[in-house]
């Protein structure tokens, strides 16, 4: 089963925070990410659930 990987920008949009905040969360191991080239794809399952669910509800409305 493939995991959904998101860019730092996509995660920032879902969490409604800055890209720099997402990078800090990655550095503190609050988000699962692996460096690939210059980017850090983030495992969608590592995003805090309340924020992830809120994003899904907003897009469904």
C-alpha positions as CSV (number, residue, x, y, z in Angstrom):
1,X,0.0,0.0,0.0
2,X,1.4,3.4,-1.0
3,X,1.5,6.2,1.4
4,X,0.3,9.7,0.4
5,X,3.3,12.1,0.4
6,X,2.7,15.8,0.6
7,X,4.9,18.8,-0.1
8,X,5.8,21.2,2.7
9,X,3.5,23.7,1.0
10,X,0.6,21.3,0.9
11,X,1.1,20.5,4.6
12,X,1.2,24.2,5.5
13,X,-2.1,24.7,3.7
14,X,-3.7,21.8,5.5
15,X,-2.4,23.0,8.9
16,X,-3.0,26.7,8.1
17,X,0.5,27.6,9.1
18,X,3.6,28.8,7.3
19,X,6.0,26.6,5.4
20,X,8.7,27.5,7.9
21,X,6.5,26.1,10.8
22,X,6.2,22.9,8.9
23,X,10.0,22.7,8.4
24,X,10.4,23.2,12.2
25,X,7.9,20.5,12.9
26,X,9.9,18.2,10.6
27,X,13.1,19.1,12.5
28,X,11.5,18.3,15.8
29,X,10.2,15.0,14.4
30,X,6.6,16.0,14.8
31,X,6.0,15.1,11.2
32,X,7.4,12.1,9.3
33,X,9.5,13.3,6.4
34,X,12.5,12.1,4.4
35,X,14.8,14.4,2.5
36,X,14.6,13.8,-1.2
37,X,16.8,16.1,-3.2
38,X,16.0,19.6,-1.9
39,X,12.5,18.7,-0.6
40,X,11.0,16.9,2.3
41,X,7.9,14.9,1.3
42,X,5.7,14.5,4.4
43,X,3.7,11.3,5.2
44,X,0.1,12.4,5.2
45,X,-0.6,10.1,8.1
46,X,1.8,12.0,10.3
47,X,-0.3,15.2,10.1
48,X,-2.2,15.8,13.4
49,X,-5.7,14.3,12.9
50,X,-7.9,17.2,13.9
51,X,-6.2,19.5,11.4
52,X,-6.3,16.8,8.7
53,X,-10.0,16.1,9.3
54,X,-10.8,19.8,9.3
55,X,-9.2,20.2,5.9
56,X,-11.1,17.3,4.5
57,X,-14.4,18.7,5.8
58,X,-13.7,22.1,4.4
59,X,-13.1,20.8,0.9
60,X,-16.2,18.7,1.0
61,X,-18.5,21.7,1.8
